[in-house]
């Protein structure tokens, strides 16, 4: 029996690439039951392209936001509209491996609310022999502390169970939807990872989350502010164990202090004491030196 599955794709000024992505979704070896395209008030002809695609395939439905909601709120809206118990998430400009859904569902255990795969970036055409990024470790399991500071669980590579939304919605304003879903999933059965490259993520100048043009100092400043906002909400996840809640609360208090203090010695000590879990995502030959470096960088405000 083929399990029914919804796919939610959020678009914004994505007319250049959305046709190719939709084709990669609809041509999956595991049939897609419905594809919801939620457009976030595009100013180009994205909606017209999507409507033309919908005329040729009844599985496609389109939501058109009158006002721009932002990508997290747009995804939240689309997730609530999806009808099936299994929901895959898609970005507008990626390309899926034709067996993405099939391979993920084959490994998806009933107790886990979220599963995801490896993905790689490309500029022009997907690589014929893709190689996974060895810089950061993909994280799975049930320990939310491992993604307290950095998330390697990408929304574009996810399939979730509808039951996860009962605990994850509403998503706090200003929080990355995939990071939030991953944390809540870790507190409600765990996250699974399939080490196969099943998504090709297109890298171009209009990407929302790719900011390669920014300098290191500006990136660090933005990261500091972003993580402060996220930790404020992470510590309020209802299903956190008491020990994890205390951990996230303390990390938030110290991190928040780093926004106004040039040198934050208590934060440095906390990061160093918890370096193995907080920097678990980093893959380094001499891990202790990398951990020391990042403890210092995060505790010292330029």
C-alpha positions in Angstrom: 0.0 0.0 0.0 1.3 3.4 -1.0 1.2 5.9 1.9 -0.5 9.2 1.0 1.8 12.2 1.5 1.4 16.0 1.2 4.2 18.3 0.0 4.2 21.9 1.0 6.2 24.3 -1.2 6.5 28.0 -0.2 7.3 30.5 -2.9 8.4 34.1 -3.2 9.6 35.6 -6.5 10.6 32.1 -7.6 9.4 32.0 -11.2 12.9 31.1 -12.6 13.2 27.8 -10.9 9.9 26.7 -9.5 8.9 24.7 -12.6 12.0 22.4 -12.3 11.4 21.9 -8.6 7.7 21.0 -9.1 8.6 18.5 -11.8 11.1 16.8 -9.4 8.3 16.6 -6.8 5.6 15.3 -9.0 7.8 12.7 -10.7 8.8 11.0 -7.4 8.9 7.2 -7.4 6.6 7.4 -4.4 3.5 9.2 -5.7 2.7 12.6 -4.1 -0.9 12.9 -3.0 -1.1 16.7 -3.0 1.3 19.5 -3.6 0.4 22.8 -1.9 2.2 25.9 -3.3 1.9 28.8 -0.8 3.0 32.0 -2.5 4.1 34.8 -0.2 2.9 37.9 -2.2 5.3 37.5 -5.1 5.9 40.5 -7.3 7.0 38.5 -10.3 5.0 35.9 -12.3 5.5 33.0 -9.8 1.7 32.6 -9.3 1.0 32.6 -13.0 3.6 29.9 -13.5 2.2 27.9 -10.6 -1.4 28.3 -12.0 -0.2 27.0 -15.4 1.3 24.0 -13.7 -1.9 23.4 -11.7 -3.9 23.2 -14.9 -2.0 20.1 -15.9 -2.0 18.3 -12.6 -5.0 18.2 -10.2 -2.7 17.4 -7.3 -1.5 21.0 -7.2 -3.3 23.6 -5.2 -2.2 27.2 -4.7 -2.5 29.6 -1.7 -1.8 33.2 -2.5 -1.0 35.5 0.4 -2.2 39.0 0.0 0.6 40.3 2.3 4.1 39.0 2.7 4.2 36.8 5.8 7.9 35.8 5.8 9.1 32.3 5.1 8.5 30.9 8.6 4.9 32.1 8.8 4.3 31.1 5.2 5.5 27.5 5.9 3.4 27.4 9.1 0.3 28.4 7.1 1.0 25.8 4.4 1.6 23.0 7.0 -1.8 23.6 8.5 -3.5 23.3 5.2 -1.8 19.9 4.3 -4.4 17.1 4.5 -2.2 14.0 4.9 -0.6 12.5 8.0 2.8 12.6 6.2 4.1 16.0 5.1 7.3 16.8 3.1 8.7 20.3 2.9 10.1 21.9 -0.2 11.9 25.1 -1.2 11.0 26.7 -4.5 14.4 26.5 -6.2 15.8 23.1 -5.2 15.7 19.8 -7.1 14.8 16.6 -5.4 16.3 13.2 -6.1 13.6 11.1 -7.8 13.6 8.6 -4.9 13.7 11.1 -2.1 10.3 10.3 -0.6 10.6 6.6 -1.2 13.9 6.3 0.5 12.9 8.4 3.5 9.6 6.6 4.1 11.4 3.3 3.9 13.5 4.3 6.9 10.9 6.2 8.8 10.1 4.5 12.1 6.6 4.9 13.7 8.0 6.4 16.9 9.8 9.3 15.2 7.9 12.4 14.2 10.6 13.7 11.8 13.1 12.3 9.3 15.5 14.1 7.0 18.2 13.4 4.5 21.6 14.9 3.5 21.6 17.7 0.9 24.2 19.5 -1.2 24.3 22.9 -2.8 24.8 23.5 -6.5 25.0 26.6 -8.7 24.1 25.6 -12.3 23.3 21.9 -12.5 23.2 19.2 -9.8 26.5 17.3 -9.5 26.6 13.9 -11.1 28.7 12.6 -8.2 27.7 14.7 -5.2 29.8 14.7 -2.0 28.3 15.6 1.3 29.6 18.5 3.3 32.1 17.2 5.8 32.4 20.4 7.8 29.3 20.0 10.0 27.8 16.8 11.5 24.2 16.0 10.7 22.4 15.5 14.0 19.7 13.0 14.9 18.4 11.4 18.1 16.6 12.9 21.2 19.1 15.4 22.6 17.9 19.0 21.9 21.1 20.5 23.4 23.0 19.3 20.3 21.2 21.9 18.2 21.0 24.6 20.8 23.5 26.8 19.0 23.4 25.6 15.4 20.9 23.6 13.4 21.9 21.0 10.7 18.4 19.7 10.2 17.2 21.5 7.1 13.5 22.0 6.3 14.0 21.3 2.6 15.1 17.7 3.4 12.4 16.9 6.0 9.3 14.7 6.1 7.3 15.1 9.3 4.2 13.5 10.8 1.1 15.6 11.2 1.2 14.7 14.9 4.3 16.8 15.4 2.3 20.0 14.5 0.1 19.5 17.6 3.2 20.2 19.7 5.1 22.6 17.4 2.4 25.1 16.4 2.3 28.0 16.6 5.9 28.7 15.7 7.2 31.7 17.6 7.7 34.8 15.4 11.3 35.3 14.3 12.3 31.6 14.8 13.4 29.5 11.9 10.7 27.0 11.3 12.9 24.0 10.6 15.1 24.6 13.7 11.9 24.8 15.8 10.4 21.7 14.3 13.6 19.8 14.9 13.9 20.8 18.5 10.2 19.9 19.2 10.7 16.6 17.4 13.7 15.7 19.6 11.5 16.2 22.6 8.7 14.1 21.2 10.2 10.8 20.0 13.4 12.0 18.3 14.8 12.9 14.8 16.0 10.4 12.2 18.7 11.1 9.7 19.3 9.2 6.4 22.9 9.8 5.2 22.0 9.9 1.5 22.0 13.0 -0.7 18.4 13.4 -1.7 18.1 17.2 -2.1 20.1 19.5 -4.4 19.9 23.0 -2.9 20.3 25.7 -5.5 22.6 28.5 -4.4 22.0 31.9 -6.0 21.9 35.6 -5.0 18.3 35.5 -4.0 18.5 32.7 -1.4 16.9 33.7 1.9 19.3 31.9 4.2 22.6 32.0 2.1 24.5 35.2 2.9 27.9 34.6 1.5 28.4 38.3 0.6 28.5 39.4 4.3 31.8 39.9 6.2 32.8 37.7 9.1 32.2 40.5 11.7 28.7 41.2 10.4 27.8 37.5 10.2 28.9 37.1 13.8 26.8 40.1 14.9 23.7 38.8 13.1 24.3 35.3 14.5 24.5 36.7 18.0 21.2 38.5 17.7 19.5 35.7 15.9 20.5 33.1 18.5 19.4 35.3 21.4 15.9 35.5 19.9 15.8 31.7 19.3 17.0 30.8 22.7 14.3 33.0 24.3 11.7 30.7 22.8 13.6 27.4 22.9 13.6 27.4 26.7 9.8 27.5 26.6 9.3 24.3 24.6 6.7 22.4 26.8 8.1 18.9 26.3 11.7 19.8 27.4 12.9 17.7 30.4 13.5 19.7 33.5 17.2 19.3 33.1 17.2 20.5 29.5 14.9 23.5 30.4 17.4 24.6 33.0 20.2 24.2 30.5 18.5 26.3 27.8 17.4 28.9 30.4 21.0 29.3 31.6 22.4 29.4 28.1 19.9 32.1 27.2 20.7 34.2 30.2 24.4 34.1 29.5 24.0 34.6 25.8 21.7 37.6 26.3 24.3 39.1 28.5 26.8 38.9 25.7 24.8 41.4 23.7 25.8 44.2 26.1 29.1 42.9 27.6 32.3 43.1 25.6 33.8 40.1 27.5 31.5 37.6 29.1 33.5 35.3 31.3 30.5 33.3 32.7 29.4 32.5 29.1 32.9 31.4 28.2 33.0 29.0 31.2 29.5 27.6 30.4 30.4 27.1 26.7 33.6 25.4 27.7 32.0 23.1 30.3 29.4 22.1 27.7 31.5 22.2 24.6 31.1 18.5 23.7 27.3 18.9 23.3 27.1 22.5 22.1 29.7 22.0 19.4 28.8 18.4 18.6 27.8 19.6 15.1 31.4 20.5 14.3 33.7 17.9 12.7 37.3 18.7 13.4 40.5 16.6 13.7 41.7 18.5 16.7 38.3 19.3 18.2 39.5 20.8 21.4 41.3 23.7 19.7 38.2 24.5 17.6 36.0 24.4 20.7 38.3 26.7 22.5 38.3 29.1 19.6 34.6 29.3 19.4 34.1 29.6 23.1 36.3 32.7 22.9 34.7 34.1 19.8 31.1 33.8 21.2 32.1 35.2 24.5 33.9 38.3 23.1 31.9 41.0 21.4 33.7 43.0 18.7 
